[in-house]
Amino acid sequence: MNKRMIGLFLALLLLVSLSGCGALRAWQMIQDQGNVEETPESDNSLTPPVTGRRPSSPAPSSGNEVPDHPDEGWSSEPQDPSLEMLRQEIRQSGNTVGLAFINYMDYSSSEVDLRDYLMYSDIGQAYPFLTESSLLMVQGQEFYAIVPASETSTITVYASDAPQAEYVDDFSQPLSESLPGEPLLLFCNFSEIYSNVLIRVSDGDEILDFRPSLSMEDGHIAEVSGVYDFSIYQGEPSESEVQFAMERLMEFDEIQAALQQGMSLTYTGETQYVDGFYCLIFALSIDNGDQFITESYYFVSENYIYSYDIMNDAWFLLGMG
């Protein structure tokens, strides 16, 4: 029984005890009270005070907000389409991994130096995902990018050495282990003669081991079974570039003296990187009647000119400019 019913019951008892006008007035008061709507008891702990201000509207959506359930059609890091396109290219070529030679870099290069160069290079522009890839720095001067063809394949790098013309690999402690499908930037190799790292690509069932290195013939990546070369090499030089390089060479006294002795200076049609610079290769030869015998080679880049010592397999800086 609620409070209203109890109140009416008591009022009826009061009417019974009254008579005449008193009972009539009491009955009128009961009717008036019954026409008033009941209001729920207020709870100040739950109802905020009215301030007289309209509630503020929500901020407009930027389209980048993280939903309450991130798994429902939202990705924090959308995949670069150039990565998947490259993976397809590697698989279609029948290879397991892609390898690109970015360039020679100075031994003292920092991570900032390497990433800055990559960002503005041709290969960095072609494959933007490389600029955000992990970087492993081992002592050396050759800068590479490695991309597995499969999203489930991992890249592991081990230290390697060749103290007696035979490779010795250290499998006790990997230098780096990537996540499945993750590309890797690698700075390694003291010289073109041998590599100081061993790269292992594995998808759990098959394993491919190889060493990143460059061919001594054209400065391109040395061919390895299972490895796809996606480097962007500089194009063939124009006739004007060859002519300009030859004119620069002919300014040196030793070459002028050789030409006066009947020797000839010719462009070999080959190029090679020397200390990180793209060079045109020229030969200084002598005609002995039966054949031309090359006495020396010269490597000409935009900024430097090197002479090549055939006996010691070494380059020497001849001039600048």
C-alpha positions, 0 to 999 in steps of 0.5 A: 500500500502506497502513501496516497492510499494510506492518506485517503484511508485516514481522511475517510476516518476523519470524515466519519468523525466530523459532521455538517460543514466540517465534513464537507470542507474536509471532503473538498480538500481531499478532492483538491489534493487528488488532482495534483500529480505526484512528482518523483523524489529528486536525487541530487546525487544523480541530477546535475544542476541546470546551468542555462547553457546549451551542451557543446556540439561534438568536434567534427570528425577528421576521418582519422579517429581510432574506432572503439573496435580497431579490428573492424575495418581499420588499420593503423599503418596502411601498407605501401602498395609499392611493397606488395607490387615488388613482392609480386615481381619477385615471386613472378621472377621465381626468386625468394628474396629481392636485393637492391644496391642503393649506393656506396656510402662513407665508412663513417656514415650515421643512420641519419646520413643513410636514411637521408640519402635513401629518402632522396635517391631514385630507389627511395622515391620508387619504393617509399616503404624502404625509408621506414624499414629497419636498418642494420649497420655493420662496418662497411661502405655498401648500402643495400635493401632486402625484401622477402617475397613472402609475407611469412619469410624472415631475414636473419643476418650473421657476421662473417669473415674470410681470414684465409680466403674461406668464409667463416660464419658466426651462427652463435649470435645473429646480428639481426632477426626481422619480423615475418615479411619485414624488409631490411636495410643493410650497411656492410662490406669493407670491400668488393673482394669479400662480404662480412655478412651472411643473409638467411631468408627462411619461411619455416620450410625453405632456407636461402643463404647468400652474401650481398656483393657486387660484380667487379665487372659492372658494379651491379649485384653479383648474380645469386640463385634465388635473389632478384636484383631490383636495384635502379642503376644509372643509365648509359652515359651519353656521347657528350658525357664520354667526350667531356670525361676524355677532355678532362683526362687529356689535361693531365701531363702523364696522359699527354706524355703517353699520347705523344709516345703513340699510345691511345686513350679510349672509352671502354664502354664500361662503368663502375662505382669507385668510393661511391661515385659512378665512373666511366672507365677509360683505357690507355693502350699501345698498338704493338702491331698485332694487338692493343695492349692496355697499360693503365685504366682511368676512372672518371666521375663527375668530381674525381678522376682515379688511376687504376693500378693493375698490378696491385688492384687498387685505385689512386686519386689522380685529380678533382674537378 
